[in-house]
């Protein structure tokens, strides 16, 4: 894997992290009565591989709690 690929991955994940943080903070602000959140972050490959899909699809799920 070349450096450009790593850079693209980091940009994508950083953008997601910033936007997810803003969304979660905003959601908590709009729902002051909730003591915490149970969240799942899912990564799914949306690539059109045509007639040659990968042997194993790229997939990742991470669950976690956000406490107030």
C-alpha positions in Angstrom: 0.0 0.0 0.0 1.4 3.4 -0.9 1.4 6.6 1.1 -1.4 8.1 -0.9 -3.7 5.3 0.2 -2.8 5.7 3.8 -3.4 9.5 3.5 -6.8 8.9 1.9 -7.7 6.5 4.7 -6.7 9.0 7.4 -8.6 11.8 5.8 -11.8 9.7 5.5 -11.5 8.5 9.2 -10.7 12.0 10.5 -13.7 13.5 8.6 -15.9 10.8 10.0 -14.6 11.3 13.5 -15.2 15.1 13.5 -18.7 14.7 12.0 -19.7 11.9 14.3 -18.5 13.9 17.3 -20.6 16.9 16.2 -23.7 14.6 15.6 -23.4 12.9 19.0 -22.9 16.1 20.9 -25.8 17.7 19.1 -28.0 14.6 19.8 -27.2 14.7 23.5 -28.0 18.4 23.6 -31.4 17.8 22.0 -32.1 14.9 24.4 -31.1 16.1 27.9 -33.1 13.4 29.7 -31.0 10.5 28.3 -28.3 9.2 30.6 -26.2 7.8 27.8 -26.2 6.3 24.3 -25.5 2.9 23.0 -24.0 3.3 19.6 -22.8 1.1 16.8 -20.4 2.3 14.1 -20.4 0.3 10.9 -17.9 0.3 8.1 -19.2 -1.3 4.8 -17.5 -1.4 1.4 -19.7 0.3 -1.2 -17.4 -0.4 -4.1 -18.8 -1.8 -7.4 -16.5 -4.7 -8.1 -18.5 -5.8 -11.1 -18.2 -9.5 -11.8 -15.2 -10.0 -9.5 -16.2 -9.3 -5.9 -13.6 -9.9 -3.2 -13.5 -13.3 -1.5 -14.3 -11.6 1.8 -16.2 -8.4 1.9 -14.8 -5.5 3.9 -16.9 -5.1 7.0 -16.4 -3.8 10.5 -18.7 -3.0 13.4 -17.8 -1.4 16.7 -20.2 -1.0 19.6 -19.8 1.3 22.5 -21.5 3.4 25.2 -21.5 7.1 25.5 -22.1 8.2 29.1 -23.2 11.6 30.2 
